[in-house]
Amino acid sequence: MATVASNQRGTGSRLKTWWTILKISLEERFVYRGDFALGTLMRFLPIITQVFLWYAIFAASGKEKIEAYTANGVVAYYMLTMISRAFSSMPGLCSGIALQVRDGEIKKYLIQPIDLLGFLLLTRIAHKLCYYVIALIPFTFVFFLCRGFFENGWPEASVLCAYFLSLIMGFLLGFFMEASLGLVSFWFLEVTSLAFVYNLLNFFLSGHMFPLDLLPDWAAQFINLLPFQYLAYYPAAIFQGTIEPNQVWQGMALEACWLMAFIMIARIMLNRGIHRYSGFGG
């Protein structure tokens, strides 16, 4: 009984610690709410460029449809990928981990009872919560103005559940992919070039630049073997109904497998990296 009570107190203490970290991270983010608001507005500018580009493509082709997409359907797709990317993008995570390793700041995670990945995950959750609190009004306004572009209307409840679950899993997958990349700095102190290559592949292969189902079959089959599509394309495709309902949950299961794989990779890299790390000085 004493052991059970002790375990319960230990669990309660850890939960209290993580809750405190989350609250402090939220307070830090809201200090810079003006910067967040300006950054939120700036995020809408690239989609305007994409909209004009695709309308020009449709006008030049003389077609009402390109594959399964009308011009309005493409606009709706880009608005949905904007939400997907807002969940899955982790700006500064990889470079931040590399900087902590290079400057020796990572020592604090070795002498304090705080897990590096858990701490960074909580700070990212706080970042996303702050972002969506501030972005809620402009997002709602833009989607209200563009509601006519969603030609198929709202999906069924089961599809909506899959969509929101894919956004959450996309957030976690994006976090652990970039964290794994940042942890490479235990072996190579400079990962800037590696991060650039990753971001370039991410931009093209996640569906952020164009819908992946416009690709030829051989290219689509190759991309389906990679995890990038779950960061932008897949949630948007679920919402728009371009994926058959009986295949949605198969894709979700594969995404869960990728997520578990990168969680394990990040944990293994952190464990081995700490064992080879040497910190000197105060």
Buried (B, 14 or more C-beta within 10 A) or exposed (E): EEEEEEEEEEEEEEEEBBEEBBEEBBEEBBEEEEEBBEBBEEBBEEBEEBBEEBBEBBEEEEEEEBEEBBBBBBBBBBBBBBBBBBBBBBEEBBBBBBBBBEEBEBBEBEEEEBBBBBBBBBBBBBBBBBBBBBBEEBBEEBBEEBEEBBEEEEBEEEBEEBBEBBBEBBBBBBBBBBBBBBBBBBEEEEBEEBBEEBBEEBBEBBBBEBBBBBBEEEEEEEBEEEBBBBBBBBBBBBBBBBBEEEEBEEBBEBBBEBBEBBBEBBBEBBEEBBEEEEEEEE
